Amino acid sequence: MKKLIHFGCSFAMGNGVPTYIEGLESGAHVHKDRGSFKQKYGMKAKSPQTCGSVLADKMKLQFQKVAGNGISNEMVVRKLLQTDLKDSFVLIGLTSHNRREALTTSFNSSHWQTYKMVAPEGEYKKFKNLIFNPWDKEYTVDLYGDGQIRTAIQILYMQSYLKGKNVPYLFFNALHNDFDKPINSECDQLLGQVNTKNFYKLRGNFDDCQHGWCLKKELVVSDLDQHPNIKGQRAWADRLEPQIKEIINANR
């Protein structure tokens, strides 16, 4: 094994914020202007770190990031199929199931853009929101349940793909997908097929996903930005490491 590949959303992009800073609006780009950051907050911004980069350093592996701010699990599936996984360990942090993506005509029809499907009740039209009401009054769409079941199917598909290629891997919920409360028996049955030896706390509650756990421990950027800071990324890596070691030892 030569490489660790981390797939995910902004939680896999990481940031350079060392610790919790009250009032910091966003930590996403602080590493690009380290002088101003140090002058304002009295500390140095670092290069962005993620739990994946921390684990790669610990395991003495090369690190590859396949991630983007605001991306969907659909992008993770698509990119997984296009990435060379030879001699690699794959780490996948699932994002929220309400994110979708669609191909646009930009860049010779090669650009994908994230959007959200929203129900007509209690929602309003805004950027990236698609009001979904194809049946008018005949049926009421259950976007919450639809997202849960779609994500469960995506997990099963990706696990089957990785198993078929004999690639060691671990999934975790970067954001909470409500698998502790499956919407119906179909979702429950699908989740029952997931290989939990390769999924960190599949049916965990909000405090068991990376977002919720780091927020509870105050290991986030600020009161205005709930992404994990560097301490949070390192602490989350420590939580995943024992299960990753078990997976690697089982594949030897």
MOVEN-V703503 format. One record per backbone hydrogen bond with DSSP energy under -1.0 kcal/mol. CO is the residue of the C=O (numbers start at 1). NH is the residue of the N-H. Records with the same first field share a line. If there is no record, write none. Layout:
BEGIN
CO->NH, NH
END
This chain:
BEGIN
2->62
3->89
4->64
5->91
6->66
7->93
8->68
9->12
10->14
15->49
16->46
17->230
21->24
29->32
30->33
33->37
34->38
35->39
36->40
37->41
38->42
50->54
51->55
52->56
53->57
54->58
55->59
56->61
62->4
64->6
66->8
68->71
72->76
73->77
74->78
75->79
76->80
77->81
85->88
87->2, 3
89->5
90->170
91->7
92->172
94->174, 175
96->99
100->115
102->113
105->109
106->110, 111
111->104
113->102
115->100
116->130
118->132
126->129
128->116
130->118
135->138
142->146
143->147
144->148
145->149
146->150
147->151
148->152
149->153
150->154
151->155
152->156
153->157
154->158
155->159
156->160
157->161
158->162
159->163
160->164
161->165
162->167
163->166
168->90
170->92
171->200
172->94
173->210
174->211
178->181
184->188
185->189
186->190
187->191
188->192
190->193
191->194
194->196
195->198
196->199
198->171
201->204
205->208
206->209
209->213
210->214
211->215
212->216
213->217
214->219
215->218
219->229
221->21
225->222
227->221
229->233
230->234
231->235
232->236
233->237
234->238
235->239
236->240
237->241
240->244
241->245
242->246
243->247
244->248
245->249
246->250
247->251
END
